Structures are given as C-alpha cells and as structure tokens.
C-alpha cells in the first residue's frame, strides 16, 4: 500500500489553517519536497504548480479542491471540516489507483454520412483538423443541396473541399455499432456492403420538404404543396383571383416554413388581380428577416387570418373555408381558386437506430437536452446534424457542424476521457454495463467487455450497477470511495452526514457557497462525484453502515443529466435505500434526494439544513 | 495559459492567435471551442467576472428541466477551469485596434470596477496595466443590450409601481422568490421587439421562451396566483417546447393582445388592452412583467469603427477581415444557440488563420 503525503499548496480560502497540525490530525506526513509514493494535494490539478505536477507523475494522487469543500465559520470549525475532507482524500489515495489497462488508441477516421450543408461543413472542418474523412453521400453529386438550403452556398462548399476527404460512391449507412473512438459501420454501395472502422460518425441527411396535413373535409384536388406553386408562371396562366396559403394549421410550423410561406404569398400577391390570404395560428417570425417579411406581406395586401383551434372549418363542398376574425370578431368565408399547404423539412431516421438492442430509443439517444448542443447525442462520438435535428437551413447548420467537429476532435485527441477499467478476472459477462451505460461505452467482444477508447464521460453508472465489482475506474471505484468515506467519517465531528454531490450541478453550487463563506455543519462531508449516477444502493448503505447519520444525494433536474439517466438512477437508489431502512425498522428519512441545477445554490443549502434539522441538530 | 497569465500581466505586449472580446456565454464558448481545436486564445472581459448577463439568470425547472440553458454558464465556467490552457483577463477594455498584416493589434486598458460579491475563479486574472495584444483573428462576443423599458413610457415602467422587467423578475427568482404578494401576474411580450414605431423590425426570438418559462415558474412557486400572458404570437422552439406549451396554455391565461397602456390602479398596475370583442378592456394586476427585447450591444458602433466593419442586420455586429462575431452580438439568440454560434466563430477564426499569410500571431497558430 502506498503511503500518501500531504502536499499543501496555499490557495485563496485556505488562510488561517495550519498545515502541520492538520497533517498530524489526519495521520499524514507533510510533503517536504522529497520522494513520495502517493499524495493528497489541497488544490485541483489545474492549479497545482508545474514542479509539483512533475513530481507526482505516475503516482496515485487525490486532487482535492479543499477551499471548495470548507466553507466559512471560525478557524476551529474550518479546521474540523478540513480534517474530515483530508482524511477522506487520504483514504482514497492510500488504496492507490489500479494500473492502467491496455486500451486501443481511438480510431481517427471520421464518417460523414449525408448530403448538403451540414455534411459538407462537418467533412470540411474534420479534414482541416487532420482527420481522414469518408464522405458517404446518398447520390453522386457532392454539390446536391438539402431542402431549403442555398444552392450556391452548398456548391461553393462542395467545390472547395480540402484534402483528406475521401468521396465514397453513392452509399447507404445500413448499420452502426460502437462508440467514440471505435465505431463499426456497414456501408452499402455499388460494390456491396462493406464494414469499416471509424472513430466518430456524423449523420447529416439533406432533408426534404413535406406538406403539412390538409384540414379535414378539404377537396383533395384543391390541396397542393407550396413547392408546387411557381408564382411566376402559375397564377396568371390559370386566372386565379383568390389564393389561400395555409401555414402551420394542420401541424405546428417552424419559423423557416413560415418564412417560405410568406415569400410565396408576397410573390403571388404581386401578380395582377391576385388576392392572397395567409391562414395561420401563430406568425412565426423569429428569424432575422421574419418580421420584416411579415410586415412587407401585410403592406403588400396579403390578408392575414389568425385561426383558433378547429379552424378553418371546411364547408360541405370541400372548397369553402370559414373562420372567425379575431380583431373584427366576425365570421369570414373564403372559397379560393387555389390553395397551397406550407411544408416543413423532414428527414428519415436510418433503420439501424430502430435496433433497440444496440441503440437506445431515440428519446434517450437524442433527447431535447440543454447540454446536447452541436449535434451531440447521448452516445459520445455520434452526431446528428441538420434536417434530422430540425436545425434551420443556413448558417445555423454550419455552426452546429463546427460544434460537432470540435467535440469529436477533442474526444479522439484524448480530451479528458478516463477509461473504465474492467477487471476481466472478476467480470461475469452479465452485460449489465452494456445495458446501463448511457454512452454506449462497453462493448461485448467475443469473450470480454471492451470499453470504447474515446466515449467515456466517467459518470460511473456502470461502476454503481456492476454486480461483480468488476468495473473499478481509477479514483472512483467503490473500494476507494468507501475507504475514503470511512476515514473521513471517523475524522468528522458528530453528527456526521454525507452529501453525495453531482459534479454538474450540486458540487459547483456547493463550491460556490463555500467560497462565499457559507458555514456548513462541521460534520458534513462532501463527496464530489462526476455524476449522481455513480451513487447506487450499495454505496448509500455502506456509508450509513460506516456511521453516517444521514445521506443527501444531489443531482441534476430531470432531463438535464449529462448522462441522461444518472440522476434518475440515483433517485431510484435513494428510494430503495429508504425502503431498506424502513424494512429494518430504521429511519427512512436518513436518506434523501435533491434535484437541482448548478445555479441553485440556495436549494442545496436549504436541503442540507433540512437534513440536519431532521436528523439531529449540528453541534 | 492559467499559469503564464500571471507573467504576461507585467508585459506590455503579447501574441495570441485569437483574441476574444467579451467573457459571457459566447466568449467562454468560443474559447472552449478553440481549445477543443487545439488553438490557444486570449479571452478579455471588461467587467470583473466571467459569465456575462446569463450568469444572473435563474433555473426555470419545475420538477423537470425546462431547457432554458441558464445553467450552461456554470457548465462553461467549470469546463474552462478544467482546461489548463485557458485563461482570461478581466477588467480589460479594448480601446483601439490597428490592422497589422492579416491580423490585428488591439490595445487593452485596465478598467476600474467595484468589488464583485463573488470570489474570483482561478482563471480570472485582472488586467493591471495597458497591454498590446497582437493577434491573428478577433472574435467579438460582446453580447447584447436589453431594451430600456422606460422608452415605452406608456407601459409604465419606472412610473407605475408594480411594473418590472422580465430581467428583474429573473433576478428576484434567482435569489429565491417572487417579489411581494403577487397573486395576479401579467406578462407583456414584445416590449421593444416587432415594433415599427421604434424602428425595431425584428423578433427578439428568445422572449416567448423565457417569459413563459418564468410565468410557469411563478405560478409553481405561488400556486394560488393567476398568470395572464399578453402576446402577439408564440414563437416555436421545437418538439419538447410544443408539449410544454400545450400544458402552459391549459394553466396560464393567454390573451392575444398587447396592452396599449399600464397605469396605476387602486390595488396595483392597471392594464388597458383590446378585449375579445375588439373593445378596450381594463384589468388590475399585482405585478406586470415586461418581456423586454434584445438590442445590439452598446459598443457596436465603436467596435465597427475600431475594426472597420460595416454594420450588420438591425444594428447588430457582422464580421469581416479576420473579425468574427459570436453570440447575441450578432443578433438575438438563446444561450444554447449562442454556444453553437461560438463554435462557428471559432471554426472561422481557425480557417482565417490557416489562409492568412504568415504573421507572428499566425505562426503561433500553426505551431
């Protein structure tokens, strides 16, 4: 067992503490600059002096943001909290980290499957960053634009593709497995289906216009899609006088679809003798030119009909529309000579995503999630862009593609992805990890579990769920966490309680309050975790058995977890722990869960206060 | 750069491939995106703290996340702290820019500011002395200005007690609760947006989203309250939003009219608006919240002159010649949209550096 020393690096917030006294109190040697086997450092890695970092290379190190865990209060109070936090860190460091397992290097090749702006922009950026790119188009013209895209912008991109992009013959992506750094893609082309390996996959189909559904009862020959309307040739030729355009009546419109309806309305209205009525529920003008276009159309004489639910009513003849004008409070009727229905851009999902054994349901893979920007999906290294995601055609698609490529470049370059080490001798190959990992990291290969090299976000859900303890990620294995908490709880004054804090929400809020001098109860021990999903039933029960009076698990709000299900699993574990306590005749209120965001520090402070009020007054 | 910033503070000049002006959401995101590309940058912020305006926004989740993106600021700050190559100069104001080859020389001067109430993060270093930044490309991420509600004087802001802006409500909710006993709330949309009289022929795009989320949160915090939502059109924010919106329509009172006037009433502000029959109608509220729109940044004209830029659409910034724009400086955008927009600015800056003839700053970029 390595014996850790305490490397005390002064930092704001640590004033008034005595390193030597603290080291003695927690049973550590204070670092004197000599040789060391393992270390507890009082600042995070990014803030440590270079010289110290060099000395620590290859050693088990517990980086502790001590100032962020202390909070305010008198020197005696802070000394007690510092001792508990240092003990916890010393406990974890003393176990050392497991030796790194062999892992293949992430594959650097990028597959871009799709067409149009998104696909070309992603391929371009990936190639500029040095990744070999396979651009798999559905057709054979790289300059083919997606629906609604500016053809000259697409042609320019297609003409100026940088070196390093291999253009596949017309190809369809028929199957995909794996995750960041190690994808297998089956590509079906003229030569048949081929399996190829990639480090990252970008899915960016071009999209097509699809007509919104017609109101019930409308004569089928009257309803035509907006793209069937060529204002320049149609209107006068057919002698229309009254033209109706329905935008966002049968289904919700988008600002892009609405702008296209406005443009057509304006052009038609411009024809002599033509009167256009635009029927809609909401004027969707949230584009730079949307409002101007809307005013222009009104000024040009286009009649605007705002409809309520159930409108327009269609008369029995199937040709007359009726609705109530909201300003005049009058019933209006219109029997148009021609009627066009607005269209929205859609794209089909590839069939392989329907395979629920290999891919999570779409709502889990690609939820509307405030943290999944830039085309990211729950599966690291797999990106969905453009029409599939509903991104408006134009510069927004370029931005999205740039974000995706920066992310994949960072992932494949080894940007902060610790690998979950699988202990193959303990692993029972029960595939629990394959099932629970929200990022698709573990892959079952022949007779063992192989983690994808560039996809792990270290949420720790696998480690919490693995029944065989075979997943022991360095620094956050159950053994290390328990050893650390055992020592920390021993040093913490009574009543000792543990806050298990998600690194995306609770821990930043906790650190912010600490730095602002919030006084935490002396016996409160914070356990920083990357994600609340690391918690699990076992850890809660073991912490209680080690003498903690209470456990508060704090994670993100529903729908905000970076690992999609981490917060839900943690909440479930807390519920199970409460039930277990109840069954044993113990207080179920010893465990509780808090949903919060990183900008809600007050909610955390209140929950900690409530826990102490519920379970025993702080000293 | 975290470590070496300490030293450059005492230098009078430094080279950086990309200079990012503005340390809000877009500036931070641009620095992170450049770092993901492996390109160093220097982020400068005129105020004492990073995070910009969004830092004061509140979480709008009820039980589930409302996808407002307010906590992304915390995410960005945390990600920046974990990337040792990233550093930021605070209290630094860009006052002059000189074309130098394909790049720019930007003069930064220190700004005095009052002591902020939050302690500094490790990556925030205040600028102490005048500094010349030689850079290959510039990203302007100076954010937006919120429409001054007093300019719509008939809506009573600053004159009628009980009238506040959505930003002020946001701040109050971030600090913990609704101001006072607000049982009857009204939200008035499009204040300073879609307004021909003010010459603002654009939709601020974000207000429907944040005001309705605020309205729902207020209603959640004070279940006995009634919320009225005065609007022209409710903008669309995708599938999940539509599901939320149908719940909001059931829970809040939607009135498709913008009050023409808000005046003091007996028990609170009195709004005058067109009723369903087209006739003027009066109603008293405890609190009237004005959803003020987004305007071009105050610094836009000065920056245009400094970098020789043509003004962009509606007075927002548009880039050119190695100057890129990120976030709301270029037009109304939500927090997540600003983050994505910053990715594009970062990509364009990198491409500009690749294409630019060798310059001292450019060499840093290629190294």
Interface residues (C-beta under 8 A of the other chain):
Chain A: X12 X13 X44 X45 X46 X47 X50 X125 X128 X129 X252 X253 X254 X255 X282 X283 X284 X285 X286 X287 X288 X289 X290 X291 X292 X295 X306 X326 X327 X328 X329 X367 X368 X369 X370 X371 X373 X374 X390 X395 X396 X398 X399 X400 X402 X403 X405 X406 X407 X409 X410 X413 X415 X416 X503 X504 X505 X508 X512 X515 X516 X556 X557 X558 X559 X560 X595 X596 X597 X598 X599 X600 X602
Chain B: X2 X3 X33 X36 X37 X38 X57 X58 X59 X61 X63 X64 X65 X67 X68 X69 X70 X71 X72 X73 X74 X75 X77 X78 X81 X82 X83 X84 X117 X118 X119 X120 X122 X174 X175 X176 X194 X196 X201 X202 X203 X205 X208 X232 X233 X234 X235 X236 X238 X239 X240 X241 X242 X256 X274 X276 X277 X278 X313 X314 X331 X332 X335 X336 X337 X339 X340 X341 X343 X344 X346 X347 X350 X351 X354
